Amino acid sequence: MSNDKPSPAFPIDLEHLAEQTFGSAALEAEVLRLFLTQSRDCLDRLSTAPDARDAHLLLGSARGIGAKAVADAASALEAALLRGDGGASELARLKAAVVAANAFIEAHLGAGG
């Protein structure tokens, strides 16, 4: 299923997600809904008061669902914050990655998930 691999059109690795949710569509949908909520909450907190812990939380969640671009951006932001950098460009990259992943998730859930 090459269409399930992460790409600009598919920011979530659906094969990875299916493995993590044991092939359960109901569990997959629940995990994706949790990611939507958590990613928005983390971005709100990061926008207000950047903290490496929030970036790390989002990193782990993104890895869990196969959102590689989100995980990579969260990792870069976490590293910048731990170095004491402001992380403005990394935060902008993370926001864009989360927006793309969340749009994909919402479309995926709307299509029966």
C-alpha angles and dihedrals in degrees: 000000000000092000089067094064119102114266135137087282094042110037091170122067098226093189090057091046091051090051091050092049095043091242092297111144091197093053091045091054091048093050091048092050089050090051091051091054096041095046092051092047092048092048091050091052093043091050091051101039116000110223127174090222092063091047089050092049091053090046092057094045092049092050089050094059097036097253095149098172091051091047092049092048093046090050091051091049092047091052092048092050092047089052089053095249118141091239095213096146092042091051091051090051090049092050091052092048092049092048090052094046093046092049089052092048093049091050091046093050091045089054091064105296 
